[in-house]
């Protein structure tokens, strides 16, 4: 089965491309940046509607995985470009997918689609959603758009609300949850990390292997079990920077963090602390495998 992935060079794409190839998919990995994968690659600017059309007509994918995004912090710094990439590009892509007969589309939503009036503990699938950041606003609009394309055009759009994704091999940038990866690299290299969030800011997180497994499981689920068309809640674990610091200190006893919050603190405080992902568990069998201890073990071993 032929598939096309946008934003393949990002944190999730780097792991999703080989995982899908291993499952026998014929993958075309695309990104605006040059890529090095053992599968065919192409340069694709997701804002270039004609380029999307040309590539999809040529490659004829059955499934498209849309990962290209500007994350929460970067979207605050470049709001217009953030909106274009996070919303308009998705809209263009859905239009082209419909035109060329793509069967299924995966796209990444985020916990950033929640807001200060959303219950922060065990956040349900259908709560009040009042995001305060431009990234979250675009993700919420994208969720509605995905459902609209399913209802109006019958396009099988499926999505996940990603918590912070933690994994080795790729330093995420432009996000609010990036500290969860950067802290490991800083601990190994310097034994010190300056964190831009306050120590007790608890956030939902997921290990990269779980994140990729969730995408594959969702996309392989029969259409009859899928009731959520916006994006499914997804949970792995929750931790604060201070809890991660303490866990890393078990590996490196003299590791220290300094906490100097910046504008990302406000965004993080408007997001949930933990997520109720019972729809995903019930409908397509979601079950995370990594808790904080397993994540720290995996990261510590993987980072040189
Ligand atoms: C970010 O921090 O912006 C992202 C996200 C939560 O979607 N990791």
Boltz pocket constraint, residues with backbone or C-beta under 6 A from the ligand:
constraints:
  - pocket:
      binder: B
      contacts: [[A, 71], [A, 72], [A, 73], [A, 109], [A, 110], [A, 111], [A, 112], [A, 135], [A, 162], [A, 163], [A, 164], [A, 165], [A, 174], [A, 175], [A, 176], [A, 177], [A, 178]]
      max_distance: 6.0
